């Protein structure tokens, strides 16, 4: 049986902790998620770095498969952040002179400057996907930053209109997704945390941009929106400022945080027809959940969504957790899903 077809399949949101021998953890944790390139976090360079990243992907896969994850990712081992790897691989960006702006928690951060037409001149994640496919035992997912978030984390000096910039990013993302689909991706995900951070702007053009990015894609598509990494945002609201609007989005699945913010799962009723990736792991907690606690969270979601429309996942990416804790949490998550799966039978 295809593990992704079973009831309550499990997956990562995207990232998994990178080994300390691959990246300098102090440098990585000493700043907010980088928006421009941050090559100084890597402990290797050139071909040695490529080989080391391959080995890190193998380790991330081994951990996921040992924990019992159904739909795996490469843990985003090759990226400095979910955002900057793709965002800074496009033409129209001044890579040498970034701009400074405020992030979602009010701190200064460097972001790309858009100085010309946004174009994707080459595939960015296709080789990473091929390596993942060659080494994974089951279905795989790969993630790309979404066009709305790309727009919010850039300073526009060319288009003069955020909607036009978002649609230009959407075209580049669509080209990337089409190549990823052709290369064998089973699931494709857009990371869109800034819809929550900028809900009024999101209502004006986010859905249009996302739909353009997903145009023509045939494999299942996911939009992930969150309140930010737990290590950056400690106090999270108990509800989303932008969520029901996604009911009209072209995507098949919506990925949300629920555990750390203690989200009222009744909000799931506002997304009829969408499969929900339900955050069942609190990534701010320094302790692994018990399988029983995960099962309780899943049962709460099932009061408002059919089991056929529920996927079990962490709240957000696990990049900033200690690897031992991340593995323990994933193991508890899959065990909790098995408990509820057995009850449903």
C-alpha positions as CSV (number, residue, x, y, z in Angstrom):
1,X,0.0,0.0,0.0
2,X,1.3,3.5,-0.9
3,X,2.0,5.0,2.5
4,X,0.7,8.4,1.3
5,X,-2.7,6.8,0.5
6,X,-3.2,5.4,4.0
7,X,-5.5,7.2,6.5
8,X,-3.8,10.0,8.4
9,X,-0.5,10.0,6.5
10,X,2.4,11.8,8.1
11,X,4.9,14.3,6.7
12,X,7.3,17.1,7.5
13,X,6.4,20.7,6.7
14,X,9.8,20.9,5.0
15,X,13.0,21.3,7.0
16,X,14.8,19.0,9.4
17,X,17.8,19.9,11.5
18,X,21.1,20.2,9.6
19,X,24.0,18.4,11.2
20,X,26.5,20.5,13.2
21,X,29.3,19.2,11.0
22,X,27.5,20.7,8.0
23,X,26.6,24.2,9.3
24,X,27.8,26.5,12.0
25,X,24.8,26.3,14.4
26,X,25.9,29.4,16.3
27,X,25.9,31.5,13.2
28,X,22.6,30.0,12.0
29,X,20.8,30.6,15.3
30,X,22.5,34.0,15.8
31,X,20.2,35.6,13.3
32,X,16.7,35.5,11.9
33,X,16.2,33.2,8.9
34,X,18.4,34.7,6.2
35,X,16.7,36.4,3.3
36,X,20.0,37.0,1.3
37,X,22.8,34.5,0.8
38,X,24.6,33.5,4.0
39,X,27.4,31.3,2.8
40,X,29.4,31.7,6.0
41,X,27.2,29.2,7.8
42,X,28.6,26.3,5.7
43,X,31.6,24.4,7.1
44,X,32.7,23.3,3.6
45,X,32.9,24.8,0.1
46,X,32.9,23.7,-3.5
47,X,32.6,20.0,-4.4
48,X,33.2,19.0,-0.8
49,X,30.1,21.0,0.3
50,X,28.0,19.3,-2.4
51,X,29.2,15.9,-1.2
52,X,28.5,16.9,2.5
53,X,25.0,18.1,1.6
54,X,24.3,14.7,-0.2
55,X,25.3,12.9,3.0
56,X,23.2,15.2,5.1
57,X,20.2,14.4,2.9
58,X,20.8,10.7,3.3
59,X,20.8,11.2,7.1
60,X,17.6,13.2,7.1
61,X,15.9,10.6,5.0
62,X,17.1,7.8,7.3
63,X,15.7,9.6,10.3
64,X,12.4,10.2,8.6
65,X,12.0,6.6,7.5
66,X,13.2,5.3,10.8
67,X,10.5,7.5,12.5
68,X,7.9,6.2,10.1
69,X,7.2,9.3,8.1
70,X,5.0,8.6,5.0
71,X,5.8,11.5,2.7
72,X,9.4,12.6,3.1
73,X,11.4,15.7,2.2
74,X,15.2,16.2,1.8
75,X,15.0,18.2,5.1
76,X,16.1,21.3,3.1
77,X,19.7,20.3,3.9
78,X,21.1,22.3,1.0
79,X,19.4,25.6,2.0
80,X,20.4,28.4,4.4
81,X,16.7,29.1,4.8
82,X,13.4,28.1,3.2
83,X,13.4,31.4,1.4
84,X,16.8,32.6,0.3
85,X,18.0,29.7,-1.8
86,X,15.3,30.2,-4.5
87,X,14.8,34.0,-4.0
88,X,18.4,34.8,-4.8
89,X,18.7,32.4,-7.7
90,X,16.6,34.7,-9.9
91,X,17.7,37.4,-12.3
92,X,16.5,40.9,-11.5
93,X,18.1,40.7,-8.0
94,X,21.1,42.7,-7.0
95,X,23.0,40.1,-5.1
96,X,25.9,42.3,-4.1
97,X,23.9,45.2,-2.5
98,X,20.9,44.0,-0.5
99,X,18.4,46.3,1.2
100,X,17.5,46.5,4.8
101,X,13.9,46.3,6.1
102,X,12.0,45.2,9.2
103,X,11.0,41.6,9.6
104,X,7.7,40.3,11.1
105,X,8.9,40.8,14.7
106,X,10.2,44.4,14.0
107,X,13.9,43.6,13.7
108,X,16.1,44.8,10.9
109,X,17.0,42.2,8.3
110,X,18.7,42.2,4.9
111,X,16.4,41.4,1.9
112,X,16.9,41.1,-1.8
113,X,16.7,44.3,-3.9
114,X,14.6,43.9,-7.1
115,X,16.4,46.1,-9.7
116,X,15.1,44.5,-12.9
117,X,12.6,42.0,-14.4
118,X,12.3,38.9,-12.2
119,X,13.2,35.9,-14.4
120,X,14.0,32.3,-13.6
121,X,17.0,31.5,-15.9
122,X,17.7,28.0,-14.6
123,X,16.1,25.3,-12.5
124,X,16.9,25.8,-8.8
125,X,15.7,22.7,-6.9
126,X,15.5,20.0,-9.7
127,X,18.8,18.3,-9.0
128,X,18.0,18.2,-5.3
129,X,14.7,16.6,-6.1
130,X,16.3,14.0,-8.3
131,X,18.8,13.1,-5.6
132,X,15.9,12.8,-3.1
133,X,13.8,10.6,-5.5
134,X,16.8,8.3,-6.0
135,X,17.3,7.7,-2.3
136,X,13.8,7.8,-0.9
137,X,11.7,4.6,-0.5
138,X,8.3,6.3,-0.8
139,X,6.6,9.5,-2.0
140,X,8.5,12.8,-1.7
141,X,7.6,16.5,-1.3
142,X,9.7,19.5,-2.1
143,X,9.0,23.1,-1.1
144,X,9.5,26.5,-2.8
145,X,8.8,30.0,-1.3
146,X,5.5,31.3,-2.5
147,X,5.1,34.5,-4.6
148,X,3.4,36.6,-1.9
149,X,6.1,36.0,0.7
150,X,8.8,36.6,-1.9
151,X,7.2,40.0,-2.6
152,X,7.0,40.9,1.1
153,X,10.7,40.0,1.7
154,X,12.1,42.2,-1.1
155,X,12.6,45.9,-1.7
156,X,11.1,46.7,-5.1
157,X,13.1,49.3,-7.2
158,X,11.8,48.2,-10.6
159,X,8.0,47.3,-10.8
160,X,6.6,50.1,-8.6
161,X,3.5,47.9,-7.8
162,X,3.4,45.0,-5.4
163,X,0.8,43.1,-7.3
164,X,2.9,43.2,-10.5
165,X,6.0,42.1,-8.5
166,X,4.0,39.2,-7.0
167,X,2.8,38.0,-10.4
168,X,6.3,38.2,-11.8
169,X,7.5,36.0,-8.9
170,X,4.5,33.7,-9.5
171,X,5.6,33.2,-13.1
172,X,9.1,32.2,-11.9
173,X,7.7,29.9,-9.2
174,X,5.3,28.3,-11.8
175,X,8.3,27.5,-14.1
176,X,10.1,25.9,-11.2
177,X,7.1,23.8,-10.1
178,X,6.5,22.6,-13.7
179,X,10.2,21.4,-13.8
180,X,9.9,19.8,-10.4
181,X,6.7,18.0,-11.4
182,X,8.4,16.7,-14.6
183,X,11.3,15.5,-12.5
184,X,9.1,13.3,-10.4
185,X,7.9,15.3,-7.4
186,X,4.9,13.6,-5.7
187,X,3.8,16.7,-3.8
188,X,4.7,20.4,-4.3
189,X,4.5,23.0,-1.5
190,X,4.5,26.8,-1.4
191,X,5.7,28.4,1.8
192,X,3.6,31.5,2.5
193,X,4.1,32.6,6.1
194,X,3.7,36.3,5.2
195,X,0.0,36.0,4.4
196,X,-0.5,35.7,8.1
197,X,1.8,38.6,8.8
198,X,0.3,40.9,6.1
199,X,-3.4,39.9,5.9
200,X,-4.7,43.1,4.3
201,X,-2.1,42.9,1.5
202,X,-2.8,39.2,1.2
203,X,-6.5,39.8,0.6
204,X,-5.7,42.1,-2.3
205,X,-3.4,39.9,-4.4
206,X,-2.1,36.8,-2.6
207,X,-4.6,34.3,-3.9
208,X,-4.2,35.6,-7.5
209,X,-0.5,35.2,-7.2
210,X,-0.6,31.7,-5.7
211,X,-3.1,30.5,-8.3
212,X,-0.8,31.8,-11.0
213,X,2.1,30.0,-9.4
214,X,0.1,26.7,-9.3
215,X,-1.4,27.0,-12.8
216,X,-1.1,23.8,-14.8
217,X,0.4,21.7,-11.9
218,X,-1.2,18.3,-11.8
219,X,0.4,16.7,-8.7
220,X,-1.1,17.6,-5.3
221,X,-0.2,21.1,-4.2
222,X,0.1,22.5,-0.7
223,X,0.2,26.1,0.7
224,X,1.9,26.4,4.1
225,X,1.2,29.4,6.3
226,X,2.4,29.9,9.8
227,X,3.2,32.4,12.5
228,X,7.0,32.0,12.1
229,X,9.6,29.7,13.5
230,X,9.2,28.9,17.2
231,X,12.7,30.1,18.0
232,X,11.9,33.5,16.5
233,X,8.2,33.9,17.5
234,X,7.6,32.6,21.0
235,X,4.1,34.1,21.7
236,X,1.7,33.2,18.9
237,X,-1.9,34.2,18.5
238,X,-4.5,31.5,18.9
239,X,-6.1,32.2,15.5
240,X,-5.1,33.0,11.9
241,X,-5.7,36.5,10.5
242,X,-5.8,35.0,7.0
243,X,-7.1,31.4,6.5
244,X,-10.7,31.0,5.3
245,X,-9.7,33.0,2.2
246,X,-7.6,30.0,1.0
247,X,-10.8,28.0,0.5
248,X,-10.9,29.6,-3.0
249,X,-7.3,28.9,-3.7
250,X,-6.2,26.5,-6.5
251,X,-4.1,24.4,-4.1
252,X,-5.3,21.0,-2.9
253,X,-4.0,21.2,0.7
254,X,-3.4,23.8,3.4
255,X,-0.7,23.4,6.0
256,X,-1.2,25.2,9.3
257,X,0.2,25.5,12.8
258,X,-2.1,24.2,15.6
259,X,-0.1,22.8,18.5
260,X,2.0,25.7,19.8
261,X,-0.7,28.4,19.2
262,X,-3.3,26.0,20.6
263,X,-5.5,26.7,17.6
264,X,-9.2,26.1,17.9
265,X,-9.6,23.3,15.3
266,X,-13.1,24.4,14.5
267,X,-11.5,26.8,12.1
268,X,-10.9,23.8,9.8
269,X,-14.6,24.0,8.9
270,X,-13.8,27.1,6.9
271,X,-11.8,25.2,4.4
272,X,-14.3,22.7,2.9
273,X,-12.8,20.6,0.1
274,X,-9.2,21.1,1.2
275,X,-7.0,18.5,2.7
276,X,-5.4,19.8,5.9
277,X,-1.8,19.4,7.1
278,X,-2.5,19.7,10.8
279,X,0.3,20.9,13.1
280,X,0.5,18.3,15.8
281,X,4.0,19.1,17.2
282,X,4.8,22.2,19.3
283,X,8.3,23.1,18.1
284,X,8.7,25.6,21.0
285,X,8.6,22.8,23.5
286,X,12.0,21.4,24.5
287,X,10.4,18.1,25.3
288,X,9.1,15.5,22.8
289,X,5.3,15.0,22.9
290,X,3.9,11.6,24.0
291,X,2.1,9.6,21.3
292,X,-1.0,10.1,23.5
293,X,-0.8,13.9,23.3
294,X,-0.3,13.8,19.6
295,X,-3.3,11.5,19.3
296,X,-5.4,13.9,21.4
297,X,-4.5,16.7,19.0
298,X,-5.4,14.7,16.0
299,X,-8.8,13.7,17.5
300,X,-9.5,17.4,18.1
301,X,-9.0,18.0,14.4
302,X,-11.2,15.1,13.4
303,X,-14.1,16.7,15.2
304,X,-14.2,19.2,12.3
305,X,-12.6,17.5,9.3
306,X,-13.0,14.0,7.8
307,X,-10.0,11.7,8.4
308,X,-9.6,11.3,4.6
309,X,-8.8,15.0,4.5
310,X,-6.2,15.1,7.3
311,X,-2.5,14.8,7.1
312,X,-0.4,14.9,10.3
313,X,2.6,17.1,10.4
314,X,4.7,19.3,12.7
315,X,3.6,22.9,13.2
316,X,6.4,24.3,11.0
317,X,9.9,23.5,9.8
318,X,12.1,21.7,12.3
319,X,15.4,23.3,11.1
320,X,16.2,25.0,14.4
321,X,15.6,22.1,16.8
322,X,18.3,19.8,18.1
323,X,18.4,16.7,15.9
324,X,17.7,14.3,18.7
325,X,14.7,16.2,19.8
326,X,13.4,16.5,16.2
327,X,13.6,12.8,15.8
328,X,11.9,12.1,19.1
329,X,9.1,14.4,18.1
330,X,8.6,12.8,14.7
331,X,8.6,9.3,16.3
332,X,5.9,10.5,18.7
333,X,3.9,12.0,15.9
334,X,3.9,8.8,13.8
335,X,3.0,6.7,16.9
336,X,0.1,9.1,17.7
337,X,-1.2,8.8,14.2
338,X,-1.1,5.0,14.4
339,X,-3.1,5.2,17.6
340,X,-5.9,7.2,16.0
341,X,-5.7,5.2,12.7
342,X,-6.4,2.1,14.7
343,X,-9.3,3.7,16.5
344,X,-10.8,4.7,13.2
345,X,-10.6,1.2,11.9
